[in-house]
């Protein structure tokens, strides 16, 4: 197993602002994979969002080098002045989080993230915000604060001392092309989209506002009505690729809001508005325990024994939440631990 081979293991989950041009995606992935000691786990392109999520793991040194090379390739191949997609974004390498897996703390990952952000600016000229545990300012722990106004607001933000990136100079040709990057350190996050039997962005947004922790602003006031799911961020959008509206959510604290709880709450909010959730789309990878918790919850609800083999518990979660609604959900490819085991077995067979 990879854990047994390494004293420290971190995961990196960069999001690049390109989900349609396969040649660009392949070049970025090749740059990442060129670093010895890095294991590529997953590549998840989205055409509608025009965004690709890549997941790779390794020891801190190789992972940070791979993250740098991926950002350098993205800078060379993505011109943000021509980018359009449904997902909020501020740069070619939009977000670049480091996640502790084993033998390393979140605080140590924050130090690595700050160093990486400095290198991206010093060597490539990419303006960088530091967010979550790596934030220099408390207000920038929230990614949405760093990305507010998206790419189009960058010239104005870079000219404002209170809003400029943590690493930047004047707005120039480099910044215009690459945009800014948000580099951070965080724990596991679940990126999930809940599919609706509707094409209405307004209805999807209404549901998102009802459930996300931030909630919604009271019209005509500065007050907010908080949502029902702590540790969750959400927006509503329409994905042309599938012809449906979705509630797109980041569950940033899976301890406070497990995936199955978020699913049930979005279902409830949709039903209250005359809609239903037809299924669930996981973006990137998901920790195994998330699906085991969900599977046991749905088994208990159906008065079925929860002490059944692990694959059956996972299968229950997949079926109950409709994880294969849009495309097949294959646990060996989408569950972090299973994917790592699969990659390790391939390595062993190659060297046998």
N, C-alpha and C positions, 0 to 999 in steps of 0.2 A: 504493500500500500504506500501511497505517496507520503502520508503522514509519518510513517516509520522511517522514511528516508531523509526527512528534513527536520531540522531543529525549529525552523520558523516557516510558516506557510501563509501566504496572503493571496487573496483573490482580487482581480481587477476587472471592472465591468464598464469599459468605456462605451459611450454612445456617440456615434458619428452621424453627421447630418447628410447621409446618403443611404437610400434604401432601394434604389431603382437600377443604378448602373453597376452591374455585376463586376465589371472590370475594375472599377474603383474599389469596391468592397474587397475583392480578391487581393488587390495590391496592398491594401491596409492590413489584411489578415496575414499576408506573406511577410510583411515587415515585422509584425508581432512575432510570428513563428520563427523568424530568423535568429532569435535570441536563444542560445542554448540554456536549458534549465527551465524553460517556460512550457507549460502544457496547455494547449488550446482545448477548451471544453465545449464551446458552443458559439455559433454565429447565427443571429436572428435578424434578418432584414425585414423591414416593413415598407411596402410600396406607398400606402396611403400616408403614413406618418413621414415617409421619406427619411428614414432613420434606421440605423443598424446597431444592435446591441451585441457586443462581443464579450465573451467570458473566458478568462485564462487565469491560471494559478502558477505558483512557484515560490521560490525564496525571494525575499525583498529586493535584492540587487537585480537579478534577472527580470523580475516583474516590472520594476521601475524603468529599466532600460527598454523593455518591450513597449511599455506605455509611451515612452518618449518617441520611439521609432514609429509607432502607430500614429501618433499625433503629427510627426514630421511628414509622413506619407499623406495623411489627410489634408494637411496644409498645402501640399503640392498639388493635390488632385481635386479639391473641393473649393469652389469660389462661392462664398456666402452671398455675394451680390446677386447670384442667380438661383438661390435656394428657395424652394417653396415646399411646405408640407403642413400636415395638421398638428404636429407635435410642437410645443413651445421649444425654441432653440435660440442660442446666442452665438454659437460658433461651430466650425467644422468638426472639431473634437468638442462636443457640447459639454458633456460631463465626464469626469475621469475619477471615479471613486476607488479607494483602496479599502479592502475588507479583511479584517483579521480572521484567519481560519484556525490556526493552531500555533502555539509557542510564541505568540506575539500579542501585545495589547492594542486596543484602539488608540491609545495615546501615542504609542510608538508608530502606528500607521499615520497618525496626524503629522508627526515630524517628517516622515517620508513624503507625505503629500505636499507639504509646504516646500520641501527641497525640490520636488519634481516640478511644482509650479514655477519656482524661481528659475530652474533650468530651462523650462519651456520658453520663458520670456527672454532670458539671457542669450540663449543660443538660437532661438527661432523667431523671437520678437512677438510671440503670441501673448496678448494680455491675459492675465489669469486672476480669477477670484478663488479664494479658499473658503470652503463651506463645510457644514456639519462639524465634526470634531476638529478639523483643521482650521476652522475659521479664526482669523485674527481679531474680528469684532463680533460680539455676541449677536448682533442683528443679522449677521451673515451666516449663521448656522443653518438657516432655512434657504434651501436652494432657490426657491421662488423669489426671494429677495434679490439674490445675485442675478437672476435671469430676468427680472422685471423689465418690461419694455422690449424684451427679446433683442435680436441682432440689430433691428432698425434703430433702437435707442442708443446704440453704443457710442456714436460720436458725441452725443449730448452727455452721456454718463462719464465718458473719459475726460471731459472738460470740467466736470464738477468734482471738487476735492472730496466731497462727502459720499459720492457714488462711484468714483473711479475704481477700477480693479485694483487688487492688492499689489499686483506686479504689472506695470504699464508705463508707457511714455505718452507721447502725443499720438493722436489718431492719424495713422499714415496708411500707405498702400498695403502694408503687411496686415494691419488690423482690419482694413476694409475687406481684404480677401479672406482671411482666416476667421474673423470674428474673435470672440473671447472664449476661453475655456474655464469651466468650473471644476477645480481639482479639490477633492476632499477625502475624508476618511469616515467610514460609517460601518455599522453592523449590517447583517443581511437585510435586504429589502425585497419585497415582492412587488413586481410590476405586473399588474393584471388588468385586463379589460373585460367588462361584463357586457355581453351582447344583448341588445334589446330587439323586440319585434316591432321596430319603428325606424324611421329615417329622420326623425325630428331631433336636431341638435338642441333645440330649446328644451324639449322634454328630458333629454339626457343630461343637460346642464342643470335642470331643476332637481333631478335625482341626485346628481353629484353634490350640489350645494346642500341638500338635505342630510347627506350622510358624512361628508368630509368634516374633519375636526374643526377647520376654520369656519365652516358654515356659510352663511350669506349675510350681506349687509342689509340692514333695514332701510328701505327707500326713504330718502329725504333726511337721513340721520347719519351719524358716525358710529352707530351701534351695530353690533353683529349678533346674529342668532347662531349659536354654535351647533354643529352637526352631531350626529349620533355615534360616530366611530372615532375614538381617540387614536392618534398616531396614523391618520390616513389623510392623504391628499387626493383630490379627484377633480376631473373636468369632464365635460360632455363633448363629443365630437361625432362627425359622420365619416365613415371609412368607405370611400368609393370602391376600393378593392373588393369589399364584401357586400356593399350595398345596404349597410345597416348603420344605425347610431350605436355608440357604445358609451358606457361610463368607464373612463380610463382612470385607474387608481394606482397610487404608490402606497403600499402599506409599509410605513417606516418603522413601526414597532410591532412586530409579530407576537410579542408577549402580551401586549395590551389588546390587540385586535388580531386574532388568528384569521386565516384565510376563510374558513368556513363561516365564521361570524360575519365577516364582511359580505360574503355571498348571500347569506340569509337576510341581512339588512338591506342590501340593494334590491333583492327580490321583493321584500316587504314594501320598500319605497316605490318600486316600479308598479306593484299591484295596486297601491293606493292611488296611482295616477292612471289606472286603466291599461297598464302595460305589463309585460312579463319578461323575465330574463330567460333567454333561450340557451345560454351557455356561457362559458368562461374561457378566456384566452390568456394563458401565462406567457409573458414576454421574458426571454432569457431562461435562466434556471431557477429551481426552487429547492430549498432544503427538504430532505426526506421527512423530517419530523412534522413539517407543515401538512403533508398529505396523510401521514399516519394519524395525526390529531383529527383531521377532517374525516377520514375514513371511519375511525372509531365513533365519532360523533354521529354520523349518519347511520352506522350499524345499530347503535343504541336507540336511535329514534325509530328504527324499524324493528326493534325488539329482537335483533339478531346478535349472537355472541360476538364480542369484540376480540376474543382471544383466538383468532384464526391466523393462518400464515400471513406474514407481512405483505407478500404480493397481492393477496386478496383484499387486504385492508386498503392498499393503495388503489386497487382497481375500483373499490367502492367509492373512494373520493373522486376518482376520475369520472365515473358514471354519474354520481349524484350532482356534481357541479357542472357537468357538461363540458369537460375540458377538451373533448374532441369535437366540439360543435363546428368549428371552422376548418380544422385540419387535425389529423390524428395526433393524439398526445401519447408519446412513447416514453414511459418512465426512464428507460435506459438512456435516453437522450436528453431528458428534461429535468431529471432529479440530480442534484449536485453529486451526492455520494455515489449513485449508480454510474453516473458519467465518469467520475474519477476512477472507479473500479474498472470500467470498460476500457478506458485509456491505458490503465496500468497493465491489464491483461494483454492488450495488443503489444505493448512494449516488451513484455516478457516473452510472448510468442515470437516476436521479431528477433530477439536475442537468443532464442532457444537453439 
